[in-house]
Amino acid sequence: MLVVRENGRVRLLSRNGTDRTKRYPWIAEAALKNRQKRFVIDGEAVILGVDGISDFNALHSRQHDHEVQLYAFDILVMGSDDLRSVPLHVRKTNLEQLLARRPDGIAAAPFERGEIGPDLFRAARRMGLEGLVSKHRDRPYRGGRQKYWIKVKNRSHSAIGREL
């Protein structure tokens, strides 16, 4: 999902361009509270359970739309700067600065530097996470799947709390 704030308005756009602003008002309100008046954030809509882990079923049930938050993992525009050509690690720094006040409704996804290995993936599986995404820290932003990033899915992510 893209969060676009400009000209005093916020739009939440799905990957296919559908406007989700009214569906997820908490995210839109959080974006309006930010001091930065113009930005575009790329992220994922999530509902976090009491354990802090995203609940995919709750999100798709639509019964908790008022609780949906944005897990922000990239920033494409900040102020008058188009950041898409800037390396990922610089964009992550800008994203952390933008969200430093931790507005309710938008959270920066953790960014682990270094290689993602089997131990981290096993830990993600034990936590019941859907998977991991690994991107090259020096690459510019490109929409859609790219050869410079890898998504590793946890095929049994519904088995929360079990050793997988």
C-alpha positions as MATLAB code, in Angstrom:
seq = 'MLVVRENGRVRLLSRNGTDRTKRYPWIAEAALKNRQKRFVIDGEAVILGVDGISDFNALHSRQHDHEVQLYAFDILVMGSDDLRSVPLHVRKTNLEQLLARRPDGIAAAPFERGEIGPDLFRAARRMGLEGLVSKHRDRPYRGGRQKYWIKVKNRSHSAIGREL';
ca = [
       0.000    0.000    0.000;
       1.191    3.500   -0.750;
       0.471    6.376    1.639;
       0.521    9.615   -0.335;
       0.377   12.894    1.555;
       0.353   16.105   -0.432;
      -1.666   19.318   -0.648;
      -3.188   18.730    2.804;
      -4.712   15.395    1.742;
      -3.850   11.753    2.316;
      -4.597    8.901   -0.052;
      -4.023    5.233    0.685;
      -3.551    3.310   -2.540;
      -3.440   -0.462   -2.934;
      -0.948   -2.118   -5.288;
      -3.553   -2.048   -8.062;
      -4.382    1.630   -7.458;
      -7.606    1.171   -5.486;
      -8.192    4.004   -3.019;
      -8.333    2.544    0.526;
      -8.389    5.864    2.417;
     -11.914    5.473    3.798;
     -11.370    1.814    4.585;
      -8.347    2.518    6.824;
      -8.986    5.900    8.491;
      -6.492    5.348   11.318;
      -3.587    5.248    8.872;
      -4.826    8.383    7.096;
      -5.196   10.238   10.415;
      -1.667    9.258   11.444;
      -0.266   10.519    8.131;
      -2.032   13.866    8.592;
      -0.469   14.270   12.056;
       3.068   14.077   10.664;
       4.923   17.385   10.488;
       6.206   16.598    7.008;
       3.578   17.926    4.605;
       4.544   15.839    1.573;
       5.645   12.218    1.470;
       5.000    8.852   -0.128;
       5.485    5.728    1.992;
       5.406    2.131    0.766;
       4.146   -0.372    3.296;
       1.795   -3.160    4.234;
      -1.587   -2.904    5.945;
      -1.612   -5.105    9.059;
      -3.637   -5.877   12.144;
      -1.406   -6.723   15.071;
      -2.545   -9.301   17.598;
      -1.964   -8.944   21.326;
       1.353  -10.750   20.783;
       2.478   -8.050   18.318;
       2.334  -10.424   15.351;
       0.276   -9.535   12.303;
      -3.024  -11.377   11.985;
      -3.647  -12.074    8.309;
      -7.109  -13.569    8.921;
      -8.279  -10.549   10.942;
      -7.161   -8.241    8.145;
      -9.081  -10.133    5.491;
     -12.215  -10.567    7.609;
     -12.782   -6.770    7.349;
     -14.271   -6.850   10.858;
     -11.379   -4.841   12.281;
     -10.689   -2.241    9.561;
     -10.613    0.502   12.225;
      -7.571   -1.244   13.800;
      -5.494   -1.582   10.637;
      -2.032   -0.036   10.819;
       0.630    0.554    8.207;
       3.873   -1.334    8.534;
       6.076    1.087    6.579;
       9.126   -0.381    4.866;
      10.187    2.269    2.361;
       9.861    5.957    1.554;
       9.732    7.181   -2.029;
       9.209   10.934   -1.611;
       9.881   13.296    1.282;
       9.271   17.003    0.928;
      10.431   18.021   -2.534;
      12.876   15.108   -2.790;
      12.172   12.069   -4.968;
      14.078    9.327   -3.121;
      13.454    6.425   -5.498;
      16.970    6.578   -6.975;
      18.621    6.753   -3.541;
      20.045    3.514   -2.036;
      17.747    1.566    0.297;
      19.819    2.190    3.428;
      19.521    5.970    2.888;
      15.768    5.698    2.278;
      15.437    3.651    5.498;
      17.201    6.432    7.424;
      14.778    8.972    5.947;
      11.820    6.748    6.839;
      13.031    6.425   10.443;
      13.354   10.223   10.660;
       9.868   10.737    9.226;
       8.331    8.328   11.745;
      10.549    9.246   14.713;
       7.566   10.469   16.743;
       5.923    7.046   16.284;
       2.435    8.118   15.239;
      -0.307    5.654   16.146;
      -1.345    3.952   12.929;
       2.042    3.908   11.162;
       5.133    2.003   12.282;
       8.480    1.553   10.565;
       9.184   -2.098    9.824;
      12.413   -3.287   11.422;
      15.422   -3.195    9.158;
      18.107   -5.738    9.935;
      21.422   -5.040    8.276;
      23.488   -7.958    7.111;
      22.710  -11.356    5.713;
      19.470  -13.128    6.472;
      20.350  -16.657    7.298;
      18.642  -19.851    8.350;
      18.628  -18.881   12.046;
      16.640  -15.686   11.408;
      14.193  -17.529    9.172;
      13.691  -20.258   11.796;
      13.029  -17.562   14.403;
      10.466  -15.923   12.099;
       8.774  -19.293   11.598;
       8.619  -19.951   15.359;
       6.991  -16.530   15.790;
       4.390  -17.431   13.184;
       5.424  -14.684   10.774;
       4.365  -14.863    7.149;
       7.964  -14.681    5.954;
      10.899  -12.355    5.338;
      11.884   -9.952    2.598;
      15.529   -9.311    1.838;
      16.607   -6.348   -0.274;
      20.046   -5.179   -1.322;
      20.951   -2.118    0.753;
      22.537   -0.195   -2.140;
      19.731   -0.564   -4.691;
      17.277    2.156   -5.765;
      13.519    1.703   -5.380;
      11.738   -0.190   -8.129;
       8.067   -1.143   -7.935;
       7.058   -4.770   -8.291;
       9.249   -7.833   -7.919;
      12.923   -7.319   -8.643;
      15.945   -9.543   -8.902;
      17.585   -7.501   -6.131;
      15.134   -8.572   -3.464;
      13.944  -11.918   -2.221;
      10.723  -12.838   -0.450;
      10.964  -16.047    1.558;
       7.544  -17.307    2.621;
       6.755  -19.369    5.676;
       4.559  -22.034    4.092;
       3.048  -23.017    7.448;
       2.575  -19.516    8.899;
      -0.867  -20.380   10.288;
       0.800  -22.699   12.822;
       1.554  -19.885   15.266;
       3.446  -20.803   18.387;
       4.742  -24.204   17.215;
       8.266  -25.210   16.396;
       8.138  -25.517   12.615;
];
